[in-house]
Amino acid sequence: MTEQHRRVSDKILAAFNQACDQREFEVAEYLLRALELSLTRQGGKAKKDNREHLGPVVDAYARLEALRRPKLRQVAGD
């Protein structure tokens, strides 16, 4: 699939992964919020999402949590 025909949510997910790779956690968090908006705006009773599975979306939340965890431990003094 060409870049032009990719879903906005796929592009947001790619940007999220780049933000995580660069340890830009606040940006990654905002991108997850944008992803939520994109996914929920596309839905509705009469609309079917053709995405085969939401695994990458679920993985994104787990990735951010795992990356932030060491930072939270440092703040707490662990």
PDB file of N, CA, C and O in Angstrom, chain B, residues numbered from 101:
ATOM      1  N   MET B 101       0.847  -1.177   0.000  1.00  0.00           N
ATOM      2  CA  MET B 101       0.000   0.000   0.000  1.00  0.00           C
ATOM      3  C   MET B 101       0.891   1.237   0.000  1.00  0.00           C
ATOM      4  O   MET B 101       1.870   1.299   0.744  1.00  0.00           O
ATOM      5  N   THR B 102       0.561   2.207  -0.818  1.00  0.00           N
ATOM      6  CA  THR B 102       1.367   3.419  -0.891  1.00  0.00           C
ATOM      7  C   THR B 102       1.100   4.296   0.324  1.00  0.00           C
ATOM      8  O   THR B 102       0.059   4.192   0.971  1.00  0.00           O
ATOM      9  N   GLU B 103       2.057   5.154   0.614  1.00  0.00           N
ATOM     10  CA  GLU B 103       1.930   6.079   1.749  1.00  0.00           C
ATOM     11  C   GLU B 103       0.659   6.906   1.645  1.00  0.00           C
ATOM     12  O   GLU B 103       0.003   7.171   2.653  1.00  0.00           O
ATOM     13  N   GLN B 104       0.313   7.311   0.446  1.00  0.00           N
ATOM     14  CA  GLN B 104      -0.867   8.156   0.239  1.00  0.00           C
ATOM     15  C   GLN B 104      -2.158   7.432   0.610  1.00  0.00           C
ATOM     16  O   GLN B 104      -3.123   8.076   1.022  1.00  0.00           O
ATOM     17  N   HIS B 105      -2.196   6.106   0.472  1.00  0.00           N
ATOM     18  CA  HIS B 105      -3.412   5.357   0.722  1.00  0.00           C
ATOM     19  C   HIS B 105      -3.470   4.718   2.111  1.00  0.00           C
ATOM     20  O   HIS B 105      -4.427   4.012   2.430  1.00  0.00           O
ATOM     21  N   ARG B 106      -2.464   4.961   2.924  1.00  0.00           N
ATOM     22  CA  ARG B 106      -2.497   4.422   4.283  1.00  0.00           C
ATOM     23  C   ARG B 106      -3.508   5.183   5.120  1.00  0.00           C
ATOM     24  O   ARG B 106      -3.729   6.376   4.911  1.00  0.00           O
ATOM     25  N   ARG B 107      -4.124   4.483   6.075  1.00  0.00           N
ATOM     26  CA  ARG B 107      -5.063   5.130   6.987  1.00  0.00           C
ATOM     27  C   ARG B 107      -4.315   6.122   7.869  1.00  0.00           C
ATOM     28  O   ARG B 107      -3.139   5.932   8.181  1.00  0.00           O
ATOM     29  N   VAL B 108      -5.007   7.172   8.263  1.00  0.00           N
ATOM     30  CA  VAL B 108      -4.410   8.160   9.169  1.00  0.00           C
ATOM     31  C   VAL B 108      -3.961   7.457  10.448  1.00  0.00           C
ATOM     32  O   VAL B 108      -2.891   7.756  10.978  1.00  0.00           O
ATOM     33  N   SER B 109      -4.763   6.536  10.938  1.00  0.00           N
ATOM     34  CA  SER B 109      -4.407   5.831  12.173  1.00  0.00           C
ATOM     35  C   SER B 109      -3.101   5.059  12.015  1.00  0.00           C
ATOM     36  O   SER B 109      -2.333   4.958  12.972  1.00  0.00           O
ATOM     37  N   ASP B 110      -2.831   4.512  10.831  1.00  0.00           N
ATOM     38  CA  ASP B 110      -1.564   3.811  10.601  1.00  0.00           C
ATOM     39  C   ASP B 110      -0.390   4.783  10.633  1.00  0.00           C
ATOM     40  O   ASP B 110       0.677   4.460  11.156  1.00  0.00           O
ATOM     41  N   LYS B 111      -0.587   5.959  10.079  1.00  0.00           N
ATOM     42  CA  LYS B 111       0.468   6.974  10.086  1.00  0.00           C
ATOM     43  C   LYS B 111       0.732   7.466  11.511  1.00  0.00           C
ATOM     44  O   LYS B 111       1.880   7.693  11.890  1.00  0.00           O
ATOM     45  N   ILE B 112      -0.327   7.629  12.289  1.00  0.00           N
ATOM     46  CA  ILE B 112      -0.165   8.052  13.683  1.00  0.00           C
ATOM     47  C   ILE B 112       0.598   6.988  14.458  1.00  0.00           C
ATOM     48  O   ILE B 112       1.475   7.308  15.260  1.00  0.00           O
ATOM     49  N   LEU B 113       0.265   5.724  14.222  1.00  0.00           N
ATOM     50  CA  LEU B 113       0.949   4.630  14.905  1.00  0.00           C
ATOM     51  C   LEU B 113       2.434   4.599  14.545  1.00  0.00           C
ATOM     52  O   LEU B 113       3.276   4.336  15.403  1.00  0.00           O
ATOM     53  N   ALA B 114       2.753   4.862  13.291  1.00  0.00           N
ATOM     54  CA  ALA B 114       4.163   4.925  12.874  1.00  0.00           C
ATOM     55  C   ALA B 114       4.878   6.081  13.577  1.00  0.00           C
ATOM     56  O   ALA B 114       6.014   5.928  14.025  1.00  0.00           O
ATOM     57  N   ALA B 115       4.218   7.231  13.673  1.00  0.00           N
ATOM     58  CA  ALA B 115       4.807   8.386  14.368  1.00  0.00           C
ATOM     59  C   ALA B 115       4.975   8.081  15.854  1.00  0.00           C
ATOM     60  O   ALA B 115       5.966   8.484  16.463  1.00  0.00           O
ATOM     61  N   PHE B 116       4.012   7.372  16.436  1.00  0.00           N
ATOM     62  CA  PHE B 116       4.106   6.961  17.836  1.00  0.00           C
ATOM     63  C   PHE B 116       5.361   6.114  18.056  1.00  0.00           C
ATOM     64  O   PHE B 116       6.119   6.350  18.997  1.00  0.00           O
ATOM     65  N   ASN B 117       5.573   5.134  17.189  1.00  0.00           N
ATOM     66  CA  ASN B 117       6.743   4.260  17.331  1.00  0.00           C
ATOM     67  C   ASN B 117       8.045   5.039  17.190  1.00  0.00           C
ATOM     68  O   ASN B 117       9.019   4.757  17.888  1.00  0.00           O
ATOM     69  N   GLN B 118       8.064   6.010  16.295  1.00  0.00           N
ATOM     70  CA  GLN B 118       9.250   6.848  16.145  1.00  0.00           C
ATOM     71  C   GLN B 118       9.472   7.673  17.411  1.00  0.00           C
ATOM     72  O   GLN B 118      10.607   7.810  17.868  1.00  0.00           O
ATOM     73  N   ALA B 119       8.412   8.218  17.975  1.00  0.00           N
ATOM     74  CA  ALA B 119       8.535   9.001  19.205  1.00  0.00           C
ATOM     75  C   ALA B 119       9.070   8.126  20.346  1.00  0.00           C
ATOM     76  O   ALA B 119       9.903   8.574  21.133  1.00  0.00           O
ATOM     77  N   CYS B 120       8.596   6.892  20.434  1.00  0.00           N
ATOM     78  CA  CYS B 120       9.102   5.976  21.462  1.00  0.00           C
ATOM     79  C   CYS B 120      10.579   5.672  21.236  1.00  0.00           C
ATOM     80  O   CYS B 120      11.372   5.663  22.178  1.00  0.00           O
ATOM     81  N   ASP B 121      10.942   5.422  19.975  1.00  0.00           N
ATOM     82  CA  ASP B 121      12.344   5.138  19.657  1.00  0.00           C
ATOM     83  C   ASP B 121      13.250   6.288  20.074  1.00  0.00           C
ATOM     84  O   ASP B 121      14.395   6.071  20.470  1.00  0.00           O
ATOM     85  N   GLN B 122      12.736   7.508  19.985  1.00  0.00           N
ATOM     86  CA  GLN B 122      13.520   8.697  20.327  1.00  0.00           C
ATOM     87  C   GLN B 122      13.289   9.134  21.782  1.00  0.00           C
ATOM     88  O   GLN B 122      13.759  10.188  22.211  1.00  0.00           O
ATOM     89  N   ARG B 123      12.555   8.299  22.526  1.00  0.00           N
ATOM     90  CA  ARG B 123      12.280   8.532  23.955  1.00  0.00           C
ATOM     91  C   ARG B 123      11.549   9.846  24.199  1.00  0.00           C
ATOM     92  O   ARG B 123      11.779  10.520  25.203  1.00  0.00           O
ATOM     93  N   GLU B 124      10.680  10.194  23.284  1.00  0.00           N
ATOM     94  CA  GLU B 124       9.831  11.384  23.396  1.00  0.00           C
ATOM     95  C   GLU B 124       8.484  10.926  23.954  1.00  0.00           C
ATOM     96  O   GLU B 124       7.496  10.841  23.224  1.00  0.00           O
ATOM     97  N   PHE B 125       8.455  10.633  25.252  1.00  0.00           N
ATOM     98  CA  PHE B 125       7.291   9.998  25.848  1.00  0.00           C
ATOM     99  C   PHE B 125       6.053  10.887  25.858  1.00  0.00           C
ATOM    100  O   PHE B 125       4.943  10.399  25.647  1.00  0.00           O
ATOM    101  N   GLU B 126       6.225  12.161  26.095  1.00  0.00           N
ATOM    102  CA  GLU B 126       5.071  13.061  26.099  1.00  0.00           C
ATOM    103  C   GLU B 126       4.447  13.135  24.702  1.00  0.00           C
ATOM    104  O   GLU B 126       3.224  13.134  24.563  1.00  0.00           O
ATOM    105  N   VAL B 127       5.280  13.199  23.690  1.00  0.00           N
ATOM    106  CA  VAL B 127       4.792  13.213  22.311  1.00  0.00           C
ATOM    107  C   VAL B 127       4.081  11.896  22.008  1.00  0.00           C
ATOM    108  O   VAL B 127       3.011  11.889  21.400  1.00  0.00           O
ATOM    109  N   ALA B 128       4.673  10.792  22.429  1.00  0.00           N
ATOM    110  CA  ALA B 128       4.065   9.475  22.205  1.00  0.00           C
ATOM    111  C   ALA B 128       2.688   9.397  22.857  1.00  0.00           C
ATOM    112  O   ALA B 128       1.753   8.837  22.284  1.00  0.00           O
ATOM    113  N   GLU B 129       2.571   9.954  24.042  1.00  0.00           N
ATOM    114  CA  GLU B 129       1.285   9.954  24.747  1.00  0.00           C
ATOM    115  C   GLU B 129       0.229  10.743  23.971  1.00  0.00           C
ATOM    116  O   GLU B 129      -0.909  10.294  23.836  1.00  0.00           O
ATOM    117  N   TYR B 130       0.601  11.896  23.473  1.00  0.00           N
ATOM    118  CA  TYR B 130      -0.337  12.689  22.663  1.00  0.00           C
ATOM    119  C   TYR B 130      -0.716  11.954  21.377  1.00  0.00           C
ATOM    120  O   TYR B 130      -1.861  12.019  20.930  1.00  0.00           O
ATOM    121  N   LEU B 131       0.240  11.266  20.796  1.00  0.00           N
ATOM    122  CA  LEU B 131      -0.056  10.513  19.578  1.00  0.00           C
ATOM    123  C   LEU B 131      -1.029   9.368  19.857  1.00  0.00           C
ATOM    124  O   LEU B 131      -1.871   9.054  19.015  1.00  0.00           O
ATOM    125  N   LEU B 132      -0.919   8.742  21.034  1.00  0.00           N
ATOM    126  CA  LEU B 132      -1.890   7.701  21.385  1.00  0.00           C
ATOM    127  C   LEU B 132      -3.291   8.294  21.522  1.00  0.00           C
ATOM    128  O   LEU B 132      -4.277   7.667  21.133  1.00  0.00           O
ATOM    129  N   ARG B 133      -3.372   9.482  22.065  1.00  0.00           N
ATOM    130  CA  ARG B 133      -4.681  10.153  22.154  1.00  0.00           C
ATOM    131  C   ARG B 133      -5.229  10.448  20.762  1.00  0.00           C
ATOM    132  O   ARG B 133      -6.417  10.265  20.498  1.00  0.00           O
ATOM    133  N   ALA B 134      -4.352  10.904  19.880  1.00  0.00           N
ATOM    134  CA  ALA B 134      -4.772  11.160  18.498  1.00  0.00           C
ATOM    135  C   ALA B 134      -5.200   9.861  17.823  1.00  0.00           C
ATOM    136  O   ALA B 134      -6.152   9.854  17.043  1.00  0.00           O
ATOM    137  N   LEU B 135      -4.513   8.773  18.115  1.00  0.00           N
ATOM    138  CA  LEU B 135      -4.875   7.477  17.563  1.00  0.00           C
ATOM    139  C   LEU B 135      -6.273   7.067  18.024  1.00  0.00           C
ATOM    140  O   LEU B 135      -7.082   6.583  17.233  1.00  0.00           O
ATOM    141  N   GLU B 136      -6.544   7.268  19.306  1.00  0.00           N
ATOM    142  CA  GLU B 136      -7.885   6.966  19.828  1.00  0.00           C
ATOM    143  C   GLU B 136      -8.947   7.762  19.074  1.00  0.00           C
ATOM    144  O   GLU B 136      -9.973   7.213  18.673  1.00  0.00           O
ATOM    145  N   LEU B 137      -8.698   9.046  18.886  1.00  0.00           N
ATOM    146  CA  LEU B 137      -9.655   9.878  18.158  1.00  0.00           C
ATOM    147  C   LEU B 137      -9.859   9.381  16.733  1.00  0.00           C
ATOM    148  O   LEU B 137     -10.988   9.304  16.247  1.00  0.00           O
ATOM    149  N   SER B 138      -8.775   9.049  16.081  1.00  0.00           N
ATOM    150  CA  SER B 138      -8.853   8.587  14.704  1.00  0.00           C
ATOM    151  C   SER B 138      -9.648   7.288  14.605  1.00  0.00           C
ATOM    152  O   SER B 138     -10.480   7.128  13.712  1.00  0.00           O
ATOM    153  N   LEU B 139      -9.392   6.372  15.516  1.00  0.00           N
ATOM    154  CA  LEU B 139     -10.083   5.085  15.473  1.00  0.00           C
ATOM    155  C   LEU B 139     -11.565   5.215  15.811  1.00  0.00           C
ATOM    156  O   LEU B 139     -12.397   4.536  15.210  1.00  0.00           O
ATOM    157  N   THR B 140     -11.898   6.071  16.757  1.00  0.00           N
ATOM    158  CA  THR B 140     -13.301   6.200  17.142  1.00  0.00           C
ATOM    159  C   THR B 140     -14.091   7.043  16.152  1.00  0.00           C
ATOM    160  O   THR B 140     -15.294   6.834  15.999  1.00  0.00           O
ATOM    161  N   ARG B 141     -13.456   7.976  15.485  1.00  0.00           N
ATOM    162  CA  ARG B 141     -14.166   8.802  14.500  1.00  0.00           C
ATOM    163  C   ARG B 141     -14.503   8.014  13.248  1.00  0.00           C
ATOM    164  O   ARG B 141     -15.477   8.325  12.562  1.00  0.00           O
ATOM    165  N   GLN B 142     -13.716   7.009  12.946  1.00  0.00           N
ATOM    166  CA  GLN B 142     -13.951   6.212  11.750  1.00  0.00           C
ATOM    167  C   GLN B 142     -15.079   5.210  11.944  1.00  0.00           C
ATOM    168  O   GLN B 142     -15.626   4.698  10.967  1.00  0.00           O
ATOM    169  N   GLY B 143     -15.427   4.930  13.166  1.00  0.00           N
ATOM    170  CA  GLY B 143     -16.418   3.901  13.456  1.00  0.00           C
ATOM    171  C   GLY B 143     -17.843   4.395  13.342  1.00  0.00           C
ATOM    172  O   GLY B 143     -18.125   5.419  12.719  1.00  0.00           O
ATOM    173  N   GLY B 144     -18.715   3.655  13.946  1.00  0.00           N
ATOM    174  CA  GLY B 144     -20.123   3.979  13.914  1.00  0.00           C
ATOM    175  C   GLY B 144     -20.923   2.734  13.591  1.00  0.00           C
ATOM    176  O   GLY B 144     -20.368   1.721  13.166  1.00  0.00           O
ATOM    177  N   LYS B 145     -22.228   2.813  13.795  1.00  0.00           N
ATOM    178  CA  LYS B 145     -23.073   1.637  13.596  1.00  0.00           C
ATOM    179  C   LYS B 145     -23.006   1.089  12.180  1.00  0.00           C
ATOM    180  O   LYS B 145     -22.953  -0.127  11.993  1.00  0.00           O
ATOM    181  N   ALA B 146     -23.006   1.949  11.196  1.00  0.00           N
ATOM    182  CA  ALA B 146     -23.066   1.492   9.812  1.00  0.00           C
ATOM    183  C   ALA B 146     -21.696   1.299   9.176  1.00  0.00           C
ATOM    184  O   ALA B 146     -21.600   0.873   8.025  1.00  0.00           O
ATOM    185  N   LYS B 147     -20.644   1.609   9.913  1.00  0.00           N
ATOM    186  CA  LYS B 147     -19.302   1.555   9.316  1.00  0.00           C
ATOM    187  C   LYS B 147     -18.518   0.391   9.896  1.00  0.00           C
ATOM    188  O   LYS B 147     -18.527   0.170  11.107  1.00  0.00           O
ATOM    189  N   LYS B 148     -17.855  -0.337   9.052  1.00  0.00           N
ATOM    190  CA  LYS B 148     -17.038  -1.467   9.467  1.00  0.00           C
ATOM    191  C   LYS B 148     -15.567  -1.109   9.307  1.00  0.00           C
ATOM    192  O   LYS B 148     -15.151  -0.618   8.258  1.00  0.00           O
ATOM    193  N   ASP B 149     -14.793  -1.354  10.337  1.00  0.00           N
ATOM    194  CA  ASP B 149     -13.351  -1.152  10.252  1.00  0.00           C
ATOM    195  C   ASP B 149     -12.753  -2.378   9.581  1.00  0.00           C
ATOM    196  O   ASP B 149     -12.970  -3.501  10.037  1.00  0.00           O
ATOM    197  N   ASN B 150     -12.016  -2.182   8.521  1.00  0.00           N
ATOM    198  CA  ASN B 150     -11.435  -3.293   7.783  1.00  0.00           C
ATOM    199  C   ASN B 150     -10.105  -3.770   8.359  1.00  0.00           C
ATOM    200  O   ASN B 150      -9.451  -4.642   7.788  1.00  0.00           O
ATOM    201  N   ARG B 151      -9.715  -3.202   9.474  1.00  0.00           N
ATOM    202  CA  ARG B 151      -8.468  -3.610  10.128  1.00  0.00           C
ATOM    203  C   ARG B 151      -8.655  -5.061  10.597  1.00  0.00           C
ATOM    204  O   ARG B 151      -9.675  -5.394  11.200  1.00  0.00           O
ATOM    205  N   GLU B 152      -7.686  -5.901  10.323  1.00  0.00           N
ATOM    206  CA  GLU B 152      -7.829  -7.312  10.661  1.00  0.00           C
ATOM    207  C   GLU B 152      -7.728  -7.564  12.159  1.00  0.00           C
ATOM    208  O   GLU B 152      -8.418  -8.437  12.686  1.00  0.00           O
ATOM    209  N   HIS B 153      -6.894  -6.825  12.837  1.00  0.00           N
ATOM    210  CA  HIS B 153      -6.800  -6.965  14.295  1.00  0.00           C
ATOM    211  C   HIS B 153      -6.212  -5.685  14.880  1.00  0.00           C
ATOM    212  O   HIS B 153      -5.531  -4.922  14.195  1.00  0.00           O
ATOM    213  N   LEU B 154      -6.488  -5.475  16.145  1.00  0.00           N
ATOM    214  CA  LEU B 154      -6.021  -4.262  16.817  1.00  0.00           C
ATOM    215  C   LEU B 154      -4.744  -4.514  17.617  1.00  0.00           C
ATOM    216  O   LEU B 154      -4.376  -3.703  18.467  1.00  0.00           O
ATOM    217  N   GLY B 155      -4.078  -5.614  17.356  1.00  0.00           N
ATOM    218  CA  GLY B 155      -2.853  -5.945  18.086  1.00  0.00           C
ATOM    219  C   GLY B 155      -1.840  -4.824  18.136  1.00  0.00           C
ATOM    220  O   GLY B 155      -1.328  -4.527  19.215  1.00  0.00           O
ATOM    221  N   PRO B 156      -1.519  -4.175  17.001  1.00  0.00           N
ATOM    222  CA  PRO B 156      -0.540  -3.091  17.046  1.00  0.00           C
ATOM    223  C   PRO B 156      -0.977  -1.921  17.928  1.00  0.00           C
ATOM    224  O   PRO B 156      -0.138  -1.256  18.535  1.00  0.00           O
ATOM    225  N   VAL B 157      -2.271  -1.669  18.001  1.00  0.00           N
ATOM    226  CA  VAL B 157      -2.778  -0.585  18.846  1.00  0.00           C
ATOM    227  C   VAL B 157      -2.606  -0.962  20.316  1.00  0.00           C
ATOM    228  O   VAL B 157      -2.143  -0.153  21.121  1.00  0.00           O
ATOM    229  N   VAL B 158      -2.978  -2.183  20.655  1.00  0.00           N
ATOM    230  CA  VAL B 158      -2.818  -2.667  22.030  1.00  0.00           C
ATOM    231  C   VAL B 158      -1.336  -2.682  22.397  1.00  0.00           C
ATOM    232  O   VAL B 158      -0.964  -2.292  23.503  1.00  0.00           O
ATOM    233  N   ASP B 159      -0.501  -3.127  21.478  1.00  0.00           N
ATOM    234  CA  ASP B 159       0.947  -3.154  21.714  1.00  0.00           C
ATOM    235  C   ASP B 159       1.507  -1.760  21.972  1.00  0.00           C
ATOM    236  O   ASP B 159       2.448  -1.605  22.751  1.00  0.00           O
ATOM    237  N   ALA B 160       0.943  -0.753  21.332  1.00  0.00           N
ATOM    238  CA  ALA B 160       1.423   0.617  21.508  1.00  0.00           C
ATOM    239  C   ALA B 160       1.247   1.062  22.957  1.00  0.00           C
ATOM    240  O   ALA B 160       2.151   1.658  23.543  1.00  0.00           O
ATOM    241  N   TYR B 161       0.090   0.774  23.527  1.00  0.00           N
ATOM    242  CA  TYR B 161      -0.140   1.145  24.932  1.00  0.00           C
ATOM    243  C   TYR B 161       0.834   0.411  25.853  1.00  0.00           C
ATOM    244  O   TYR B 161       1.378   1.001  26.787  1.00  0.00           O
ATOM    245  N   ALA B 162       1.048  -0.864  25.589  1.00  0.00           N
ATOM    246  CA  ALA B 162       1.977  -1.639  26.415  1.00  0.00           C
ATOM    247  C   ALA B 162       3.402  -1.120  26.274  1.00  0.00           C
ATOM    248  O   ALA B 162       4.148  -1.063  27.251  1.00  0.00           O
ATOM    249  N   ARG B 163       3.774  -0.743  25.057  1.00  0.00           N
ATOM    250  CA  ARG B 163       5.133  -0.237  24.827  1.00  0.00           C
ATOM    251  C   ARG B 163       5.380   1.051  25.601  1.00  0.00           C
ATOM    252  O   ARG B 163       6.414   1.197  26.252  1.00  0.00           O
ATOM    253  N   LEU B 164       4.439   1.982  25.533  1.00  0.00           N
ATOM    254  CA  LEU B 164       4.634   3.247  26.236  1.00  0.00           C
ATOM    255  C   LEU B 164       4.709   3.016  27.741  1.00  0.00           C
ATOM    256  O   LEU B 164       5.542   3.613  28.423  1.00  0.00           O
ATOM    257  N   GLU B 165       3.853   2.163  28.251  1.00  0.00           N
ATOM    258  CA  GLU B 165       3.879   1.879  29.690  1.00  0.00           C
ATOM    259  C   GLU B 165       5.220   1.268  30.096  1.00  0.00           C
ATOM    260  O   GLU B 165       5.791   1.650  31.117  1.00  0.00           O
ATOM    261  N   ALA B 166       5.717   0.332  29.311  1.00  0.00           N
ATOM    262  CA  ALA B 166       6.994  -0.314  29.626  1.00  0.00           C
ATOM    263  C   ALA B 166       8.156   0.671  29.548  1.00  0.00           C
ATOM    264  O   ALA B 166       9.076   0.611  30.363  1.00  0.00           O
ATOM    265  N   LEU B 167       8.119   1.572  28.577  1.00  0.00           N
ATOM    266  CA  LEU B 167       9.194   2.551  28.439  1.00  0.00           C
ATOM    267  C   LEU B 167       9.156   3.593  29.550  1.00  0.00           C
ATOM    268  O   LEU B 167      10.200   4.083  29.980  1.00  0.00           O
ATOM    269  N   ARG B 168       7.976   3.926  30.007  1.00  0.00           N
ATOM    270  CA  ARG B 168       7.853   4.942  31.055  1.00  0.00           C
ATOM    271  C   ARG B 168       8.162   4.379  32.431  1.00  0.00           C
ATOM    272  O   ARG B 168       8.555   5.126  33.327  1.00  0.00           O
ATOM    273  N   ARG B 169       7.996   3.101  32.613  1.00  0.00           N
ATOM    274  CA  ARG B 169       8.168   2.483  33.927  1.00  0.00           C
ATOM    275  C   ARG B 169       9.513   2.795  34.565  1.00  0.00           C
ATOM    276  O   ARG B 169       9.530   3.186  35.732  1.00  0.00           O
ATOM    277  N   PRO B 170      10.656   2.648  33.870  1.00  0.00           N
ATOM    278  CA  PRO B 170      11.936   2.994  34.522  1.00  0.00           C
ATOM    279  C   PRO B 170      11.989   4.456  34.953  1.00  0.00           C
ATOM    280  O   PRO B 170      12.558   4.771  35.999  1.00  0.00           O
ATOM    281  N   LYS B 171      11.410   5.341  34.173  1.00  0.00           N
ATOM    282  CA  LYS B 171      11.394   6.759  34.521  1.00  0.00           C
ATOM    283  C   LYS B 171      10.578   6.968  35.797  1.00  0.00           C
ATOM    284  O   LYS B 171      10.972   7.758  36.655  1.00  0.00           O
ATOM    285  N   LEU B 172       9.461   6.282  35.932  1.00  0.00           N
ATOM    286  CA  LEU B 172       8.631   6.411  37.124  1.00  0.00           C
ATOM    287  C   LEU B 172       9.356   5.883  38.348  1.00  0.00           C
ATOM    288  O   LEU B 172       9.211   6.442  39.435  1.00  0.00           O
ATOM    289  N   ARG B 173      10.143   4.804  38.192  1.00  0.00           N
ATOM    290  CA  ARG B 173      10.903   4.274  39.319  1.00  0.00           C
ATOM    291  C   ARG B 173      11.951   5.274  39.793  1.00  0.00           C
ATOM    292  O   ARG B 173      12.170   5.410  40.997  1.00  0.00           O
ATOM    293  N   GLN B 174      12.598   5.973  38.872  1.00  0.00           N
ATOM    294  CA  GLN B 174      13.607   6.956  39.235  1.00  0.00           C
ATOM    295  C   GLN B 174      12.971   8.098  40.024  1.00  0.00           C
ATOM    296  O   GLN B 174      13.547   8.571  41.004  1.00  0.00           O
ATOM    297  N   VAL B 175      11.799   8.538  39.608  1.00  0.00           N
ATOM    298  CA  VAL B 175      11.121   9.621  40.295  1.00  0.00           C
ATOM    299  C   VAL B 175      10.732   9.188  41.712  1.00  0.00           C
ATOM    300  O   VAL B 175      10.823   9.975  42.655  1.00  0.00           O
ATOM    301  N   ALA B 176      10.299   7.933  41.855  1.00  0.00           N
ATOM    302  CA  ALA B 176       9.867   7.421  43.149  1.00  0.00           C
ATOM    303  C   ALA B 176      11.053   7.092  44.069  1.00  0.00           C
ATOM    304  O   ALA B 176      10.873   6.886  45.270  1.00  0.00           O
ATOM    305  N   GLY B 177      12.265   7.044  43.498  1.00  0.00           N
ATOM    306  CA  GLY B 177      13.439   6.777  44.307  1.00  0.00           C
ATOM    307  C   GLY B 177      13.779   5.317  44.451  1.00  0.00           C
ATOM    308  O   GLY B 177      14.541   4.949  45.345  1.00  0.00           O
ATOM    309  N   ASP B 178      13.230   4.467  43.589  1.00  0.00           N
ATOM    310  CA  ASP B 178      13.528   3.032  43.644  1.00  0.00           C
ATOM    311  C   ASP B 178      14.902   2.738  43.108  1.00  0.00           C
ATOM    312  O   ASP B 178      15.318   1.579  43.079  1.00  0.00           O
TER     313      ASP B 178
END
